[in-house]
Each structure stands twice: as C-alpha cells, then as structure tokens.
Amino acid sequence: MRKKYILVSMIALLCIILLASCATSEPAMAPMADPPAELLETQELEELDEFEEDELGLDEIEEQTEVREGTFMEIQYATGFSVEYIDDLTIVTDAENQQFLLVPRGQAVPDGFEDMTVIFTPVERALVGSTTHMGMIRPFDVWGQVGGIVSTPGSSEAMDLGVEESGYDIAYVGSWMTPDYELILEINPDVAFVYTGTSPQTELITMLEELDIPFAVNNEYMEPTHEGRMEWMLFFAPFFGIDEEVIAFVEEQFEMLEELETLLEGVVDRPRVAWGSYHNGVVWVPGVDSYTANMVRAAGGEYLFSHIPDTGSAQISVEDFYATLVEADYWIYFSNRNFLPDYDALLALAPIVEDVSVVENRQVWQLHEGYFYFTDQLAQQVVDLAIIFHPDLFPDREPFHYNPLAE
C-alpha cells in the first residue's frame, strides 16, 4: 500500500543522512528526535487524501447512513394522511399519525424502518371498517382481498347486493360496538381499516389491539369538503396495490366537478336549501363548514344554516329549525325511505312543518338508500343536487342519489 511505501522511503532517507553524519563527525550515534507534530499531522492528511475511498469502505458506510427519501402522492384537499414512495416501498401515515411500511410480498423487510408497522402488499384479507369505507374501494377489482366488513346484513341493501354479486365469501362481523371476536379471529386479517374522530370505533379498536391485528385509521367522514373525502380513496390504494387505478378514478371525479362549476358560472338565482332530520325531539343539521354544506354550494345552492359554525353536524331545537326552514326552496331530509317513507310519516313526526312552503310545494327530498355506500360517487352526488336545484340546466335528467319524498 502507498502508506507503507512512504514510510519505508522516509526511514531509508533518514538512515542515509545519519550514516553520512557519522562518517564526518562524532563516532557515536545520537538519539533520534521525534519530528514536529505539525509535520506528522500534515503528512497523515496527505496520506489519507491519497488513499482510495473503497479501501476504507466509505461507499458502504455512506449507503448505510444515507437518509432515504422518496416522492409523495399528490393530495390537494384531504388532511390527516400521506403516502410516500421510496423505490418499491411505500410509507403510509394514517389519521392517527401511525406509520405503515408497505412491502411487496416476497420481499425482505429492509433495515431502518423499525418504528413502523410492516404490511405486506397487496393485502389478502382486509377487514373493512364501515359501509363508507367499502364504498370507496367498490369500483376496483379488490373484492377478493376483503375478508370481512364491519356491518350487519341488511344495514345497506346496496352493499349486500355488491357483496353477493362479487362472488366472494365476505363476512359481516357485526357492528363496531359489538364485533364478533371469534369471526374476526377466524378471518385473521392482515390489516383492518377503522375510523376514530368524533365517533370513534372504540370497542372494535380495543378488540383489534387484543388480537394484535394492525389497524389503519381512515377518517374520511371528518373532512370538511367533498373533495377531501374523495381523496381518502387514495389512502386505500397502496394497501390493495391499485395506486394508478385509484389516482385516475379520483382525477375523473375532479374533472366532473370542474365541468359542473363551469356550467354554473352564469347562474345568478341560487335556491335556498335546508338540510336536516328529526331525531328524539331535536333536529340534526350540518354546520356551515361541513362537507354537506360545501356540496350544496358546489351544486349552485345557498345553504341556509350558515349561522351554525361547525364542520360536522349539530343539534338544534325544532323551533330553531322551523324558523330557518320557512325560508327554504328545498329541504334535503337526511334519511331514506326505510326510515321516512312519505309525507304522512313526516307530518306525524313533525306536525309543525305542515304549513311550510317547501312542504306544500312538495320539495322535500331524501337520500337514496345506498347513499353512504356510494362514497365513490361523491362528485355525482353533487351533480345530482344541481339537477334538483337547476333542472333547466339538465333537461331529461333525474337525480339518482336523492329521491323526492313519496306522497
């Protein structure tokens, strides 16, 4: 090596000098003095510079200590989650700031990610935590990767039909308040999708922790905009290995909303819209900053409950609701025909609204039975509202996601 060569050369040179000195002066050899410290320091630096890096293994050290950074999935509206791609790995951060390292099946788990929960993808036996969650993945070919749904048969006829038509054996594990422990254990999901927020699935999450089943939190229902809710579809994508399909699908939904916005640009007359439903002597209404209120505005309507500062729903008295309802051109009743079949049922529930013009004019609408299952069609739900509010702009079109209250 070069370092040894330099050292040997120096020793030889010193010997020659000393021999010459002995020949011309004192016969006895004096002790050798250490070279100055600054000379040694300079020499060592020069020698180190001349060393080839791979002899020290510096390339390997840099590779081991390098911070691995990737690219993030573009998310414009949703808050509470992120998706980062690092080579063929994916890091998903959920609504509770849990991080998941998604590793392709058959590949070893790399070092450096010890603080993350490892999920091998695509998942094979997912437990889907709600009807709205199931709706977000229903357009894609992943039914065979779903082992169970946190729901009961009959809670959504549309979802029941979807499960039946899929041809796969997908189990209903009961409600999140009373989940079937043995059935979940039998499914043995590689991941469960749950929600927390203002209405957390506490009992289900506790059970999953006891069973040591990893759970990822998708709080799409907490988003204040319909656009944000739509983007939570992207959260599911890397777990099922359908990133490109979901990204393309969501982009199509945004294009539909942009086309509607263009169509409504010249609209001056925006009908006044009330939204709410009766329950146990009070009325539940969405706040002004909720995704529901934003859907009404995006559909060309004026949301009447602008005085309720909330991103979710709030309870108000029957009298307060009535005071605002008298101004409405349309009333979207936040329920479906299974719970409110007709006007007679409405007046039996709330006799006070009998003389309100929106009732007299038969402009009370309600949700389609599968409304909460069709979360993949949020853009179309906005368009359907626009069809109700501005029928002249949509000749020969009827809304699907909202039904007129039956006589």
C-alpha positions as CSV (number, residue, x, y, z in Angstrom):
1,M,0.0,0.0,0.0
2,R,1.1,3.6,-0.7
3,K,1.2,4.5,3.1
4,K,3.7,1.7,3.8
5,Y,5.8,2.8,0.8
6,I,6.1,6.4,2.0
7,L,7.0,5.2,5.5
8,V,9.8,2.9,4.2
9,S,11.1,5.6,2.0
10,M,11.4,8.1,4.9
11,I,13.2,5.6,7.1
12,A,15.7,4.9,4.3
13,L,16.3,8.6,3.8
14,L,16.9,9.2,7.5
15,C,19.4,6.3,7.6
16,I,21.4,7.7,4.7
17,I,21.6,11.1,6.5
18,L,22.7,9.6,9.8
19,L,25.3,7.4,8.2
20,A,26.7,10.5,6.4
21,S,26.8,12.4,9.6
22,C,28.6,9.6,11.4
23,A,31.2,9.4,8.7
24,T,32.1,13.2,9.1
25,S,31.7,13.9,12.8
26,E,31.2,12.1,16.1
27,P,31.7,8.3,16.0
28,A,28.7,7.6,18.4
29,M,25.1,7.9,17.0
30,A,22.9,10.4,18.9
31,P,19.3,9.5,19.8
32,M,16.7,10.3,17.1
33,A,14.3,13.1,17.9
34,D,10.5,12.9,17.0
35,P,9.5,15.0,14.0
36,P,7.4,18.2,14.8
37,A,3.7,17.5,15.4
38,E,2.6,19.7,12.6
39,L,4.7,17.7,10.2
40,L,3.1,14.4,11.2
41,E,-0.4,16.0,11.0
42,T,0.2,17.3,7.5
43,Q,1.8,14.1,6.4
44,E,-1.2,12.0,7.7
45,L,-3.7,14.2,5.9
46,E,-1.7,14.0,2.7
47,E,-1.6,10.2,3.0
48,L,-5.3,10.0,3.7
49,D,-6.1,12.1,0.7
50,E,-4.1,9.7,-1.4
51,F,-6.0,6.7,-0.1
52,E,-8.6,5.2,-2.4
53,E,-12.1,5.5,-0.8
54,D,-13.2,2.0,-1.5
55,E,-10.2,0.7,0.5
56,L,-11.7,2.3,3.6
57,G,-15.2,1.1,2.7
58,L,-16.6,4.7,2.6
59,D,-19.1,3.9,-0.1
60,E,-20.6,1.2,2.1
61,I,-20.7,3.5,5.1
62,E,-22.5,6.2,3.2
63,E,-25.0,3.7,1.8
64,Q,-25.8,2.5,5.4
65,T,-26.2,6.0,6.9
66,E,-28.0,7.7,4.0
67,V,-31.4,9.1,4.8
68,R,-33.8,7.5,2.3
69,E,-36.2,10.0,0.8
70,G,-39.0,9.4,-1.7
71,T,-41.8,11.1,-3.5
72,F,-45.2,11.8,-2.1
73,M,-48.6,11.1,-3.7
74,E,-50.2,14.4,-4.6
75,I,-53.1,15.2,-2.2
76,Q,-54.8,18.6,-2.7
77,Y,-57.7,18.7,-0.3
78,A,-57.6,15.8,2.3
79,T,-55.9,16.2,5.6
80,G,-54.7,13.5,8.0
81,F,-52.9,11.1,5.8
82,S,-49.9,10.9,3.4
83,V,-48.4,8.3,1.0
84,E,-44.7,8.3,0.3
85,Y,-42.9,6.1,-2.3
86,I,-39.3,5.0,-1.7
87,D,-38.2,2.8,-4.5
88,D,-40.6,-0.2,-4.3
89,L,-41.6,0.6,-0.7
90,T,-44.5,2.7,0.4
91,I,-44.9,4.6,3.7
92,V,-48.5,5.4,4.6
93,T,-49.3,7.8,7.5
94,D,-52.8,7.5,8.8
95,A,-55.2,9.8,10.6
96,E,-53.7,9.0,14.0
97,N,-50.2,9.6,12.7
98,Q,-49.4,5.8,12.7
99,Q,-46.9,4.9,10.0
100,F,-47.1,1.7,7.9
101,L,-44.3,0.3,5.8
102,L,-45.9,-1.4,2.8
103,V,-43.5,-4.1,1.5
104,P,-44.2,-6.1,-1.7
105,R,-45.0,-9.7,-0.9
106,G,-41.9,-11.9,-1.3
107,Q,-39.5,-9.1,-0.5
108,A,-37.4,-8.9,2.7
109,V,-38.1,-6.1,5.1
110,P,-35.2,-3.6,4.9
111,D,-33.4,-2.2,7.9
112,G,-34.1,1.4,9.1
113,F,-37.9,1.2,9.5
114,E,-38.2,-0.4,12.9
115,D,-40.7,2.1,14.2
116,M,-43.2,1.3,11.5
117,T,-45.8,-1.4,11.2
118,V,-45.0,-3.7,8.3
119,I,-47.8,-4.7,6.0
120,F,-47.1,-7.0,3.0
121,T,-48.9,-5.9,-0.1
122,P,-51.2,-6.3,-1.8
123,V,-53.2,-7.2,1.2
124,E,-55.1,-10.5,1.0
125,R,-57.6,-10.4,3.9
126,A,-58.6,-6.9,4.8
127,L,-61.2,-6.0,7.4
128,V,-63.1,-3.0,6.1
129,G,-64.4,-0.9,8.9
130,S,-67.6,0.7,7.5
131,T,-70.1,1.0,4.7
132,T,-68.5,4.2,3.6
133,H,-65.1,2.6,3.5
134,M,-66.3,-0.3,1.5
135,G,-67.9,2.1,-1.0
136,M,-64.6,3.8,-1.6
137,I,-63.0,0.5,-2.9
138,R,-66.0,-1.0,-4.5
139,P,-65.3,0.2,-8.1
140,F,-62.0,-1.7,-8.2
141,D,-61.2,-5.4,-8.6
142,V,-60.3,-5.9,-4.9
143,W,-63.3,-7.8,-3.6
144,G,-61.3,-11.0,-3.3
145,Q,-58.9,-9.2,-1.0
146,V,-61.6,-8.3,1.5
147,G,-62.1,-10.9,4.3
148,G,-64.8,-9.0,6.3
149,I,-66.9,-5.9,6.7
150,V,-67.8,-4.2,10.0
151,S,-71.5,-4.2,9.4
152,T,-74.6,-6.4,9.6
153,P,-76.6,-7.8,6.7
154,G,-79.5,-5.5,5.8
155,S,-77.9,-2.3,7.0
156,S,-77.2,-1.4,3.4
157,E,-79.1,-3.2,0.7
158,A,-76.8,-1.8,-2.0
159,M,-73.7,-3.1,-0.2
160,D,-75.4,-6.5,0.4
161,L,-76.0,-6.7,-3.4
162,G,-72.4,-5.7,-4.1
163,V,-71.1,-8.5,-1.8
164,E,-73.4,-11.0,-3.4
165,E,-72.5,-10.1,-7.0
166,S,-68.8,-10.2,-6.2
167,G,-69.0,-14.0,-5.8
168,Y,-66.6,-13.9,-2.8
169,D,-67.2,-15.1,0.7
170,I,-67.0,-11.8,2.6
171,A,-68.1,-12.0,6.2
172,Y,-70.1,-9.4,8.1
173,V,-68.5,-9.2,11.6
174,G,-71.3,-7.2,13.3
175,S,-71.4,-3.5,14.3
176,W,-68.3,-1.8,15.7
177,M,-69.9,-1.7,19.1
178,T,-70.4,-5.5,19.3
179,P,-68.0,-7.0,16.8
180,D,-67.8,-10.8,16.6
181,Y,-64.5,-11.7,18.3
182,E,-64.4,-15.3,17.0
183,L,-65.2,-14.3,13.4
184,I,-62.5,-11.7,13.3
185,L,-60.1,-14.2,14.7
186,E,-61.1,-16.7,12.0
187,I,-60.7,-14.1,9.2
188,N,-57.2,-13.2,10.6
189,P,-57.0,-10.0,8.6
190,D,-53.5,-8.7,7.7
191,V,-54.9,-5.2,8.3
192,A,-58.1,-3.6,9.4
193,F,-59.4,-0.2,8.3
194,V,-61.2,1.8,11.1
195,Y,-62.1,5.3,11.9
196,T,-61.7,7.5,15.0
197,G,-62.6,11.2,15.2
198,T,-65.8,12.4,16.8
199,S,-67.4,9.0,16.6
200,P,-64.6,6.5,17.2
201,Q,-64.9,2.8,16.8
202,T,-63.6,2.3,20.4
203,E,-64.8,-1.2,21.0
204,L,-63.6,-2.5,17.7
205,I,-60.2,-0.9,18.1
206,T,-59.8,-2.4,21.6
207,M,-60.5,-5.8,20.2
208,L,-58.1,-5.4,17.4
209,E,-55.4,-4.4,19.9
210,E,-56.1,-7.5,22.0
211,L,-55.8,-9.7,18.9
212,D,-52.6,-8.0,17.8
213,I,-54.2,-7.1,14.4
214,P,-52.8,-3.9,12.8
215,F,-55.4,-1.2,12.1
216,A,-55.1,1.8,9.8
217,V,-57.3,4.8,10.5
218,N,-59.3,6.4,7.7
219,N,-61.3,9.4,8.9
220,E,-62.8,10.4,5.6
221,Y,-66.1,11.4,7.3
222,M,-64.2,14.2,9.2
223,E,-63.2,16.1,6.1
224,P,-64.9,19.5,5.7
225,T,-65.1,19.2,1.9
226,H,-66.4,16.5,-0.5
227,E,-63.1,16.8,-2.5
228,G,-61.2,15.9,0.7
229,R,-63.5,12.9,1.3
230,M,-62.9,11.7,-2.3
231,E,-59.2,11.8,-1.8
232,W,-59.4,9.4,1.1
233,M,-59.9,6.8,-1.6
234,L,-56.2,7.3,-2.3
235,F,-55.4,6.1,1.3
236,F,-56.7,2.6,0.5
237,A,-54.9,2.3,-2.9
238,P,-51.3,1.3,-1.8
239,F,-52.6,-1.4,0.6
240,F,-54.5,-3.1,-2.2
241,G,-51.9,-2.4,-4.9
242,I,-54.2,-0.2,-7.0
243,D,-52.5,3.1,-6.9
244,E,-52.7,4.0,-10.6
245,E,-56.3,3.0,-10.9
246,V,-57.5,5.0,-7.9
247,I,-55.5,8.1,-8.9
248,A,-57.1,8.0,-12.4
249,F,-60.5,7.5,-10.9
250,V,-60.2,10.4,-8.5
251,E,-59.0,12.7,-11.3
252,E,-62.1,11.8,-13.3
253,Q,-64.2,12.9,-10.3
254,F,-62.5,16.2,-10.1
255,E,-63.0,16.7,-13.8
256,M,-66.7,16.1,-13.3
257,L,-66.8,18.8,-10.6
258,E,-64.9,21.3,-12.8
259,E,-67.4,20.8,-15.6
260,L,-70.2,21.5,-13.2
261,E,-68.5,24.6,-11.9
262,T,-68.2,25.9,-15.4
263,L,-71.8,25.2,-16.1
264,L,-73.0,27.1,-13.0
265,E,-70.7,30.1,-13.6
266,G,-73.5,32.2,-15.1
267,V,-76.2,31.2,-12.6
268,V,-77.5,34.1,-10.6
269,D,-80.5,32.6,-8.9
270,R,-79.3,30.2,-6.2
271,P,-82.1,28.4,-4.4
272,R,-82.2,28.4,-0.6
273,V,-81.5,24.9,0.8
274,A,-82.3,23.4,4.2
275,W,-80.7,20.1,5.3
276,G,-81.6,18.2,8.4
277,S,-83.6,15.4,10.0
278,Y,-85.6,14.9,13.2
279,H,-84.3,12.6,15.9
280,N,-85.5,12.2,19.5
281,G,-87.1,15.6,19.7
282,V,-84.2,17.6,18.1
283,V,-83.0,18.3,14.6
284,W,-79.6,17.4,13.3
285,V,-78.2,19.9,10.8
286,P,-74.8,20.1,9.1
287,G,-72.6,23.1,10.1
288,V,-71.7,25.8,7.6
289,D,-68.2,24.4,7.1
290,S,-69.3,20.7,6.7
291,Y,-68.8,18.7,3.6
292,T,-72.6,18.7,3.2
293,A,-72.8,22.5,3.2
294,N,-70.0,22.6,0.7
295,M,-71.8,20.2,-1.6
296,V,-74.9,22.4,-1.6
297,R,-72.8,25.4,-2.5
298,A,-70.9,23.5,-5.2
299,A,-74.3,22.5,-6.7
300,G,-75.4,26.1,-7.0
301,G,-77.4,26.3,-3.8
302,E,-77.4,28.7,-0.9
303,Y,-77.0,26.8,2.4
304,L,-79.4,28.3,4.9
305,F,-77.7,27.2,8.2
306,S,-74.7,29.5,7.7
307,H,-75.1,30.6,11.4
308,I,-74.1,27.2,12.7
309,P,-70.2,27.2,12.9
310,D,-69.4,23.5,12.6
311,T,-67.5,21.2,10.3
312,G,-69.8,18.3,11.3
313,S,-73.4,18.2,12.4
314,A,-75.1,20.0,15.3
315,Q,-78.3,19.6,17.3
316,I,-80.8,22.4,17.3
317,S,-84.3,22.7,18.6
318,V,-87.4,22.0,16.4
319,E,-88.4,25.7,16.8
320,D,-85.0,27.0,15.6
321,F,-85.1,24.6,12.7
322,Y,-88.6,25.7,11.8
323,A,-87.5,29.4,11.8
324,T,-85.0,28.7,9.1
325,L,-87.0,26.1,7.2
326,V,-89.7,28.7,6.3
327,E,-87.1,30.4,4.0
328,A,-86.2,27.2,2.1
329,D,-86.9,26.4,-1.5
330,Y,-85.6,22.8,-1.0
331,W,-85.3,20.6,2.0
332,I,-82.9,17.6,1.9
333,Y,-84.1,15.3,4.6
334,F,-81.0,13.4,6.0
335,S,-82.5,9.9,5.9
336,N,-84.0,7.5,3.4
337,R,-87.3,5.7,2.6
338,N,-86.6,2.9,5.1
339,F,-87.0,5.5,7.9
340,L,-89.2,8.1,6.4
341,P,-91.5,6.6,3.7
342,D,-93.7,9.6,2.8
343,Y,-95.2,13.0,3.7
344,D,-97.7,11.4,6.1
345,A,-94.8,10.0,8.1
346,L,-93.0,13.4,8.0
347,L,-96.1,15.2,9.4
348,A,-96.6,12.6,12.0
349,L,-93.0,13.2,13.1
350,A,-93.1,17.0,12.9
351,P,-96.6,18.4,12.6
352,I,-95.1,21.9,12.9
353,V,-93.8,21.8,9.3
354,E,-97.2,21.2,7.6
355,D,-97.7,24.9,6.6
356,V,-94.1,25.4,5.4
357,S,-93.9,26.2,1.7
358,V,-91.2,23.7,1.0
359,V,-93.6,21.0,2.2
360,E,-96.7,22.5,0.5
361,N,-94.7,22.6,-2.8
362,R,-93.5,19.1,-2.4
363,Q,-89.8,19.9,-2.5
364,V,-88.7,17.6,0.3
365,W,-86.0,15.2,-0.9
366,Q,-84.2,12.4,0.9
367,L,-81.2,10.3,0.4
368,H,-81.0,7.2,-1.8
369,E,-80.9,4.0,0.3
370,G,-77.4,3.4,-0.8
371,Y,-76.2,6.9,-0.3
372,F,-73.5,6.1,2.3
373,Y,-72.3,3.1,0.3
374,F,-71.8,5.1,-2.9
375,T,-68.9,7.1,-1.5
376,D,-67.1,6.5,-4.7
377,Q,-69.7,8.7,-6.4
378,L,-69.4,11.9,-4.3
379,A,-68.9,14.0,-7.4
380,Q,-72.1,12.6,-9.0
381,Q,-73.9,13.3,-5.7
382,V,-73.0,17.0,-6.1
383,V,-74.2,16.9,-9.7
384,D,-77.5,15.3,-8.6
385,L,-78.0,18.2,-6.2
386,A,-77.5,20.6,-9.1
387,I,-80.1,18.6,-11.1
388,I,-82.6,19.3,-8.3
389,F,-81.7,22.9,-7.8
390,H,-81.3,23.8,-11.5
391,P,-83.5,21.4,-13.5
392,D,-83.5,23.8,-16.5
393,L,-79.7,23.2,-16.9
394,F,-80.2,19.4,-17.0
395,P,-83.1,18.6,-19.3
396,D,-84.3,15.0,-19.3
397,R,-82.1,14.1,-16.3
398,E,-83.2,12.7,-13.0
399,P,-81.1,12.5,-9.9
400,F,-80.1,9.1,-8.6
401,H,-78.6,9.8,-5.2
402,Y,-81.6,11.8,-3.9
403,N,-85.3,10.8,-4.1
404,P,-88.4,13.0,-3.8
405,L,-90.3,12.2,-0.6
406,A,-93.2,10.0,-1.6
407,E,-96.9,11.1,-1.3
